[in-house]
Amino acid sequence: MTHRAVIIAVLATVGTVGCIAHGPRVITDPDPESKIPAIKAAVAHHDRRVIPQLIVDLNSDDSAVRFYAIDGLRALTGETLGYRYFDDDEERKPAVKRWHEWLEKHWR
């Protein structure tokens, strides 16, 4: 086998393993690599059932998860309630509280 053929075989194997390693992507997955595509898909399908989890995700340690959570909430509700994903924990607290209050008022 030539050097080039070996490299192609290795890359093909790595690509296949990478694809197989991911299970179904669900919004409750703690792994951002699964959670973020699940958020995007739910929002694209206008699935308002994810709103409570998006509110939970506003407190994620991962800023990308927080970004997609607030972007999803804005897309699904038309609101941000002053939430900014890049603020620190203390600065986000009042807006997260407003989101929990919103949920109590608007959720069945």
Backbone torsions as a table, in degrees:
resi	resn	phi	psi	omega
1	MET	NA	134.4	-179.3
2	THR	-74.4	162.7	178.4
3	HIS	-57.0	-43.8	179.7
4	ARG	-62.6	-41.5	179.9
5	ALA	-64.5	-37.9	177.7
6	VAL	-63.9	-45.7	179.6
7	ILE	-61.1	-44.2	179.5
8	ILE	-62.8	-42.3	179.6
9	ALA	-63.4	-42.6	179.1
10	VAL	-64.4	-46.4	179.8
11	LEU	-62.8	-39.5	178.5
12	ALA	-64.3	-41.1	178.8
13	THR	-65.6	-45.9	179.4
14	VAL	-61.5	-43.8	178.8
15	GLY	-61.8	-40.6	179.7
16	THR	-67.7	-45.1	179.5
17	VAL	-61.6	-42.2	178.5
18	GLY	-59.7	-37.9	179.9
19	CYS	-72.2	-36.8	-177.5
20	ILE	-75.1	-30.2	-174.0
21	ALA	-62.7	-27.6	-179.2
22	HIS	-85.7	129.3	173.0
23	GLY	-87.4	-162.5	177.9
24	PRO	-62.4	139.7	-179.6
25	ARG	-88.9	121.2	-179.6
26	VAL	-127.8	150.2	-174.2
27	ILE	-67.1	-20.3	-180.0
28	THR	-89.0	-2.9	179.9
29	ASP	-63.8	130.6	179.7
30	PRO	-72.0	-17.4	-178.9
31	ASP	-80.8	116.6	-179.6
32	PRO	-55.8	-29.8	179.7
33	GLU	-65.6	-23.9	175.2
34	SER	-98.9	-40.2	-176.5
35	LYS	-62.1	-47.3	-174.5
36	ILE	-62.7	-47.1	176.3
37	PRO	-62.2	-32.6	177.7
38	ALA	-66.9	-40.4	176.6
39	ILE	-61.3	-48.8	-178.9
40	LYS	-58.3	-43.9	-178.9
41	ALA	-65.4	-44.2	-179.7
42	ALA	-62.1	-42.8	-179.9
43	VAL	-67.2	-41.6	178.9
44	ALA	-60.3	-30.2	178.7
45	HIS	-93.9	8.7	179.3
46	HIS	53.4	41.5	-178.1
47	ASP	-86.6	93.0	-177.3
48	ARG	-69.7	-10.1	178.3
49	ARG	-64.3	-17.7	-178.1
50	VAL	-85.5	-7.3	-176.1
51	ILE	-53.5	-47.7	179.5
52	PRO	-58.1	-40.4	179.2
53	GLN	-69.2	-36.6	177.0
54	LEU	-61.5	-37.4	177.6
55	ILE	-65.7	-41.7	174.9
56	VAL	-59.0	-41.9	-176.9
57	ASP	-69.3	-11.3	175.1
58	LEU	-63.2	-18.9	177.9
59	ASN	-101.7	13.0	-179.3
60	SER	-60.9	149.4	173.5
61	ASP	-72.0	-18.7	-176.7
62	ASP	-94.9	119.0	-176.7
63	SER	-65.0	-30.2	177.9
64	ALA	-67.1	-40.2	176.8
65	VAL	-62.5	-44.5	178.2
66	ARG	-60.7	-41.7	178.9
67	PHE	-59.2	-50.4	-178.1
68	TYR	-69.4	-30.2	177.3
69	ALA	-65.6	-49.0	-178.5
70	ILE	-71.4	-35.0	176.5
71	ASP	-62.9	-40.4	177.4
72	GLY	-66.3	-42.7	178.3
73	LEU	-62.7	-41.1	178.0
74	ARG	-62.3	-43.1	-179.6
75	ALA	-66.1	-37.6	-176.3
76	LEU	-85.2	-26.2	-174.3
77	THR	-119.7	-17.6	-174.7
78	GLY	79.6	8.7	-175.7
79	GLU	-122.4	153.2	166.7
80	THR	-122.0	-20.6	-179.1
81	LEU	54.4	30.4	176.8
82	GLY	79.2	8.1	-179.3
83	TYR	-75.1	135.8	175.3
84	ARG	-129.8	116.8	-173.6
85	TYR	-60.3	-25.7	-174.7
86	PHE	-87.9	-7.7	176.9
87	ASP	-67.6	157.7	176.9
88	ASP	-76.2	173.8	-175.0
89	ASP	-52.2	-48.8	-177.2
90	GLU	-65.1	-40.3	-179.7
91	GLU	-69.1	-28.6	179.5
92	ARG	-79.7	-22.7	-173.8
93	LYS	-51.5	-48.8	-178.4
94	PRO	-61.4	-40.4	-179.9
95	ALA	-69.8	-37.8	177.3
96	VAL	-63.4	-40.2	176.7
97	LYS	-61.0	-42.7	177.8
98	ARG	-61.3	-36.9	177.8
99	TRP	-66.4	-39.2	177.0
100	HIS	-65.6	-38.9	176.0
101	GLU	-65.5	-40.8	177.1
102	TRP	-58.8	-44.2	-178.9
103	LEU	-60.8	-45.4	179.0
104	GLU	-60.8	-37.7	-177.6
105	LYS	-76.9	-36.1	-170.8
106	HIS	-106.8	-10.9	-175.4
107	TRP	-97.6	138.7	-179.1
108	ARG	-76.3	NA	NA
